[in-house]
């Protein structure tokens, strides 16, 4: 996603972590719940300052998928994610 290096780690229990890279530092942050259905991936972001358990729903459309990468877009981003095990 441009100069920003981010990523997602999707877990079997449908929670996910988001990866952030700032300079040489990498951190993984628990972020919420995920669901995949059809051509879409839905991310519910957990925000600690919200009054409810989740605050924001982010919807990604899967444009294409190969064994090595997934191309997706949301309302404001187009991204290519490298697949990892």
Buried (B, 14 or more C-beta within 10 A) or exposed (E): EEEEEEBBEEEEEEBBBBBEEEEEEEEEEEBBBBEEEEEEBEBBBBEEEEEEEEBEEBEBBBEEEEEEEBBBEEEEEEBEBEEEE
